[in-house]
Amino acid sequence: MHIYINPEYGGDFEGNQGGGEAIYKFMPDGEIIRFFKVLNGQVELMGNPQIGFPITQPSHRTVFDDDETICELKQRWLKRFFVVDVLPSREIIQEASRRQTLRTEVLEREQKRQEPE
């Protein structure tokens, strides 16, 4: 699958310094613009797929954006490819499940912390 990555890493979004952004297809939501950070050599994707990438979030579906703007970004940004393994091994699934559990726990803690009292 294609992925377009903004070569100007280090911008400020969601109050965080040092971020990047990419455009790629994320099924079943379709094409999204997704913000990310690199921490300790790992990419941390911003946004919560469980809420469907609404326009109210920085990471959102590109269908909400102007077509010309998205096309312009794709022309300027780095175009790369990644492979989706449709038959991952049991070990890969277990590791992905472990990471997702950790992410969900972090998201839940963040949401509780941000709730007004």
N, C-alpha and C positions, 0 to 999 in steps of 0.2 A: 504494500500500500504506500501511497505517497504521503510525505510529511513535509511541511514547509516551516522552516525555523527562522525566526528573526535573528539576523547575525549581530544585532546590537544588544547583546546580553548585558544586563546590569541596570535596567530601568527600575522605576519605583511603582509598585502597584500594591493594592490592599495594605498600604502602610509598610511594606517590606522592601528594603533595598536589595538589589542584586537579583533581579528576576529576569526571566525570559518568556517568550511566547511562541506558540506553534499552532499551525492549522493542520488538522488531519480528520479522517473519518473515524467516528466512534459509534459503532452500531449498537443499538438501534436508533440512537439519537441523530445520526447523520454527521455532517461535517461540523466541527467545533473549532473555536479558537480557544486555546488552553494556555493558561499561565503556569509557570513552573519555577522552581528554585533548585539549585544544585547545592546539596549539603553533604559534606563528608564523602564526596565522590558519587553520591546517588541523586537521582532526579526525583524531586518531590512535586507531583502534579497538584495543582490547585483546583478547587472546585469539587463538587460532590455529584458523581454520576447518579446517585440515588434520587436526586431531585430534578434530573433531566436537563441540566445546564440552561436554566432560564435566563432571559435577557437581564434580569436584575442582578446577576452575578458577573464578575469580570470574565470568568471562563464560561462561555455561552455558545449556543448554536449559531453558526454563521448565517442562517436563514434570516436572522433579525437584522443583519448588517446590509449596507448598500453593496450590491453586486460588484459595482465598479471598484469600490474600495478593496474588497476581498481579492478581486482579480489583480489589482495593483500590488497588494501585499505579496501574493503568490509569485508575481514576476520579480519582485525585489528580494524576497527572502530565499534562503538556501533550500533547494529541493533535494530531498533525500528519500530513501525507501526503508521500509521495515516489513518484516514478515510476520504474519499471524499464523501461529501453529494451531491448526484445527484438531490435531490429535496429540495433545501434550501428554507426557508421561505422568504417572501417578505422583512421582516426586515433585515435578513442576507444579502440579495442581495443589499438592499439600503445602508447598512453600508459598504459592500465591494466596492460598486460603489463610495462612498464618499472617502474611503481610496485610491482607485485607482486614482481618480481625483487628490488628494493631491500628490501622488507619481509621477504622470505624470507632474504636475506643477513643482515639485522639479527637476525632470530629465531635463525638458526643460530649467529651469534656470541654471542648472549645464552645459548643453551643450552650452548655449549662453555665459556663463562665460568663457568657455574653448576655444571658437572660436577665432582664431587669428584675429587681427584687421587690 
